[in-house]
Structures are given as C-alpha cells and as structure tokens.
Amino acid sequence: MTEPNPHKGWHSRGYLPHFDAANVIQSVIFRLADSLPSYVLDQAPDPRGRRKMADATLDAGMGACALREARVAGLVQAALLYFDGGRYRMLAWCIMPNHVHALIEPLEGNGLSAIVQSWKSFTAKRANAILEREGSFWAPDYFDRYIRDQGHFETSIHYIEHNPVKAGLAHDADEWLWSSAGRRGFGRTPGT
C-alpha cells in the first residue's frame, strides 16, 4: 500500500498560494496568539502591505511576549532542533519575544504543515504549563515562503538571524541566545 504524499505542492490556505515539497527550503514565521491585533492587517490594502505591517507590529513586541521567558524560549528552540536531520534540516532560526522564524528544508515524507503543527502543538501545552496559564498559545496560521535561489537563501538567513538587532533587542546577531546566529554549524548552503 502506498503512503499518501504529505507534500501538497502548490496549494492555498484561503489566501496567498503556498508551495510544499520535499527538499524545498522554506522560510516559516509563526506567532503567538496575542501578538498581532486584527486591525493591523485590516489597515493594509494588499498582501505586501499586510506583510510589512505585520513585520513591523511583531518587531514592536505586541502582546504578552511569552517567548521572553527563557524557559519558554528554550523549550521552543529545543523543539525546533529535535527532529533536525530526521524530518527536516534546520538551516536558521530565531525566537523573538512574540514570534518565531525558521528556515527549514523538509525531508521526503514530512510535509511543511505537519512539521509546523508538531512544533506548535508540543510547545503550546508545555509553555502554558510553564506560564501557569490556559488558552490559545499560538496563532492558528503561519506564514511560509519557499526559497527561490541562492540570493534569496542568503537574504533569508540574514533577515532571520538579524531580526533581534533590527528590533533593538541585541547589538549583534550572535548575542541573541535563541537564534542560529551564534551557532556556526547552521546557515549551511542548500544541498550541503
């Protein structure tokens, strides 16, 4: 019996098209449930404007910023790295106070949405316990973009690892504990 293909190829989650395939590098952003008020996205007239407004709002630190708690950030970082080399290759990451960036290459048999869902499901339960709270921890959706070429790959790593600097949380990218910037085994080039 043939296993169903977990890779969806080109598909839509109700808005912009997405591409999911094995060995295709993806930039993923997922955020806390309280990190982005709906009015922010409603103010932008187009998808590009919404993305810019969302980035600026996330970097401003909206919401309770539960990922500032070292135990929670450490939990999320450990979850990102747990299946590195098994289900995906983790190429770069950064855990910000209210959102997470990951640059990954899903391996054959491991769909992007299943990977992100496993991160969010595992960490939400444990983070709520650490914080002694209940309710939604992560926003239901996530943003993804497949990496088109080497230039896009390098730009994405720089954007991810320098996000704490851009947001005024660190002077140098490698100072941020919850990132691949200070760990030089990461940030490999595609196909290596």
Secondary structure, 3 states (H helix, E strand, C coil): CCCCCCCCEEEECCCCEEEECCCCCEEEEEEECCCCCHHHHHCCCCHHHHHHHHHHHHHCCCCCCHHHCHHHHHHHHHHHHHCECCCEEEEEEEECCCEEEEEEEECCCCCHHHHHHHHHHHHHHHHHHHHCCCCCCECCCCEEEECCCHHHHHHHHHHHHCHHHHCCCCCCHHHCCCECCCCCCCCCCCCC
